Amino acid sequence: MSAALSSAEEAEVAEFYCPRNAKPEHQMQAALIRHALMNDLSLHDLADGFSDVIDELVFVTDELAAGHIRADIIALGGMQGRYFPVFIELKAVRALGRLIKQLEAARNAMKLAGDSFLQLLENATGKPRSCISFDDAQLLIIWPESPSGREMDIVAQATAGKFLVATYAGDSGRFERARGK
């Protein structure tokens, strides 16, 4: 952790740490992780429009793999003192079918891991496991904003399927809730 914090502090650009890989989703991931490391693991102030679902968002880990299943970022969301896992997938293209499969697989792996996963969340965040519920787990898709500025039916389809959808523009790490038609 101390090496990661040192790297974050030494990043040349104050607002954004550029990874070696130039893929937009990797740049977004690096920006989110750097922000979390510099802000007591908090990601919430980077998210706009989720106050009805999440009033706290704490970074836990990135690139957690369980066999062939991998989540870009795992966070612990909070709402009025109750906590729940948030699985975040970052994409540079809007491929909903693939994202749904990835996020649902991550949620299923969480349930299989059970107590071990609760222990990870508790150890990473300091939140007591008695306040963490798998039942309220959230699946968050973060992808680029629509070039036209209007969200298509794909966002309505994702939100109807109980997925949270956010968009990002540029490399600031900020994202905002997408609204369907």
N, C-alpha and C positions, 0 to 999 in steps of 0.2 A: 504494500500500500504506500509506503514512504517513497519508493522509486516512482510509482505512478504519480503521486502528488508533486514530486520534484520535476518530473517531465511536464506536467500540466503547468506548473509555475514558470518553467523556462520556455514555454512555447513563444515563438517570435511574435505572433499576432495575438493581441490580448483577447479578442472575441472569438477566435476560431483556431483550432489546432488542425493542421492539414495532414491527414495520414499519407503514407506512401502510395496507397491505392487511390486513384483519382475518381473512382465511381461516386456519383452523387450520394447514394445511400450510405456509403462508407464515410464520406465527409460529414453527413448529417449525424451519423453514429458517433464519430469522433467529437463533434461539437457537443452533443448531448452528454457524453461521458466526461469530457473536460469540464463542462459546466457543473455537473454533479460533483466531481472531485473538488472543485473550487467553492462549492456552496453547500457543504455539509450533506452531500448526497442528494440534495433536493433537485427535482426536475420540474416541479409544479409551476414555477414562475415562467417557464418556457412555453407552457400550454395555455392557449386561449379557448374559451368556450366550453369547458368541461365542468364548470362549477356545480352543475346539477348531478354529476356522477362521481367526481373526484375533487376533494378539497385539499388533498396532499398527495404527492407522488415522489417516492423515494427510490433512487437507483439501488439495485441489488447487484446485478452482474450483467455481463454481455457475453454473447456467443456461447451460452450454456448448451452443451450437446448431451443428448441422451440417445445413444445409438445414432441413427440417421436423422433424428429430430434435433433441430437447432432453433433457438430463439435469439434474435438479434439483441434484444435487451429485455431483461426481466426487472420489473420494478414492483414496489409494494404501494398500492393505492390506498388512500384512506378517505373515509367519508364519516364525519361526525364521530371520530374515535373508533370506528370499526375499520378493519384493514382486510385487503384482498390482493392476491397476485394480479399483476398486469403484464401480459405478454405483448411485447411490441415488435412488430415487423416493419422494417424500413425498406422501401422499394423505390427504384427510379422509374418504373413503368407501372401502369395500372392493370395488373393481371390478377383480378379478384379471385378466380378459381384456385390458383396456386396459393395465394395468401390464406384463403379460408382453410385449405388442407394443412398448411404449415401451422397456423395458430391453433386449430382444433387438435392437431397431433401434440403440440406443446401442452395444451390443457390436459389431454388424456395422460401424458407422461407425468404431469404434476400429481394427478390422482393416484397413479401407480406408485409413485415415490412416497406419497403420503407423509408420514411423520418426518422422514428425512428432509423433504422439501420444506415442511414447516420449520424445522430446525435451521435450515439455510436462511429462510426469511427472517427468523428471529435473530440469528447471529449477525446477519448483515445489517439489520436496521435497529436492533435493540427493542423492537416492538414485541410485547409478550404474545406467545402463540395463542393464548386464550382469546385474544382480540382479532385473530386472523381467521378468515373463513374462505375455504375453497369455493363455496357455493356462489360467492359474489365475484369470482375471477372475471377480469375484463380482458378482451382481445382487441388490441389497438393496432390499426393499420395506419402507417404514415407514408404518404407518397406525394409526388409533386402536385402543385396546384394545376388545375385545368388550364391549358393554354388560352382557352376562350374566356376564362374567368367564371364560367357557369359550370356547376356540377351536373353531371349526367345521371341517368338512371342507375348507374353502377353504384353510386353512393347510397341511393335510396335502397337498393338491393342489399348492400352490405349492412346498413343500419337496421333494416328489417330482420336480418339474420342475427341480430344482437351483437354486431361488431361496432366498435367505435372507429371512426374514420377521421383522419386529420390530414391536412396538406401542409407542405412547406415550400418556401420560395428561397432560393439562394442557400447560403451556407452558415446562417446565423445560429442554427439549432432551434429556432422558434418554429412552432407549429400551431395550427389552429383547427378547430373542429370544422369538418366539412358538412355541409347540409345538402341533402338530396333535394330533388324538385319539390 
